[in-house]
């Protein structure tokens, strides 16, 4: 097994990573939002706070069998690393995830961080069990909500926007694009 850092400028790596993660998503969490190449590219280049996430490919004899991402906050939560690990569903249960997690823990320690936060779907019992056996505990829960825009009453949205505008005269809404 080799863990290879993704070059944010390498489109082939970004495309392979995106395809791999989305295939696993369909298996593990089909209700989650699909990952796009643009999402991957932006995260690898800019991150959520203009500090890029670290993406890695996990290779076994040259075959992509896993993905790791690590976000290292620079502005707050300076004790924390947020990470995600995806292992090919057909290769799970063979120790690969344990070896990858050990490397993520090593990298977290080498950064001087004391907390490793790894997310998983709430109903991913196998993943929760895997993490629990390695000393991780549930810290937070996220809500996932989907809005089907075709079913939204556009007139009602316009009415609510007008109503909200009356209470928001001191605010400006700006749309920012990543650099």
N, C-alpha and C positions, 0 to 999 in steps of 0.2 A: 504494500500500500504506500502511495506517495500522496502528499497534500501539496498542491501547487497553487500559489497565489495567482489570482486572476489579474491580468493587466487590463485596467479600465479602457485602454485604447484598442484592445484586441477584439474586434467584432466577432471573430470565429469563436473565441472563448465565451463571450457574452451570449451569443446565440445558442451554443451548446448548453450552457448553464441554464438559460431560460427554458429551453425545450425539456431538459432533465427535470427541473423543479416543477414545471407544469405537469409533466407525466406523473410525477409522484403526487402532486396535488389532486389530480383526478382519482387516484387510488385512495389517498388518505382522507381527503377533505373536499369532496366534489362541490360543496356549496361555497367554498372560499373563492375569492375573486381570482380569475386567471392572471398569471404573471405575463407581462408583455416585455419585449426586448427593450422598449423605451424605459419601462420601470427599472429593469436590471441595469441598463446603461446609466440612468440618472443616479441610482443608489450607489453604483460603483464609482461614479465620478464626483458626485456632490453630497451624497448622504442626505439625511433629513435636516441637517443643520450646517450644511456646507463643509462637513467633515466626512469624507467618503467612508462607506462601510467597507470592510475587508471581506472580499469574497474569495473562496478557495474551491478548487476542484479536487475531489478525492478520486485518485486513479488506482486501478488494480490491473497490472500488466497492460497499461496504456488505455484501459477501458474506464470511462466515467461511471463511477459507482456511488458517488456521493457529492454533496455540496455543503459547505460551511459558510456562514456569514457572521461577521462580528462587527457590532457598532460600539465604538469607544467614545462616550461623551467627553467633550472638551470644555463645556461651559458650566455644567452642574453634574451632580451624581458622579463625582470623580472617583468613587469607589467601585463603580459598576462597569461591567461589560454585558451587553445584550447580545445573545447569539441564537443562531438557528442551525440545526443539523438535519440534513435530509439524506437518507440512505436509500438506494434502489430497493423497492419493496421485495424484489426477488432475491436479494442478498442479505436480508435481515435475519437476525438470530444466529449469526456466525461469528460474532465478536467484532465486526467492523465498526459498528456504532460505538462500542466501548473504547476502541483504539482512537477513534476520531474525537470522542468526548475527552479522553485523556489529553490529547493535543490541545483542544480548546482550553481546558483547565490550565495546562502548562503555559499557554500564551497569555491567559488572563493573569496568572501569577507574575509572569515576566513583565507585564505592564504595571505591576504594583497595585493591581485592582484586587479587591477582597470579595466582591459579590459577582456571581455569574447568574444571569437571568436568561432562561431558555423558555421560549413559548411553545405551546402545543394546543391543538384543538381540545376543547373541554371533554369531548367524547372519545378521545384517542387513548383508550385504556392501556394499550400495549406501551405507548410512549410514556404515559404517566407512570406506569409500573417500572419501566426501564430507568427513568430518572429517579423515582423513589428509591429503588434498590441502590442507587449511587449517592444517596444522601440529599437529594433535592426535595423541597417541600413546596406545596402550592402557596404562591404569594399573592396573586391577584387573578381576577377574572375579567375578561373583556366581553363586551356585547357586540354582536355582529347583526347589523340590520341591513336589509335590502329594500330599496324603493324601486318599484317598476314605474319608470317615468311615463310610459304609455298610459298608465292608469291615473296619473295625476291630473286633477282638474285645474287647467291653466288659468281659468277665471278666478278660482279660489286662491291660487298662488299670487296672482296680480293683486287681489284684494288684501291679502296678508302683507305683501310687500309695501303697499301704500300705507297700511295701518302701522307697520313697523317703522317706516320712514318718519312718521310724525314724532316718534319717540327717540330718533337717532340723529337728530340734526347736528349734533356735535361730533359725529363720526364720519369717516370717509372709508369706503370700501375700495381697496385696490387689489388688482390681480397681478401677482408677481411671477415672472418666468425665471427658471434657474439660469445661471450664467452660461 
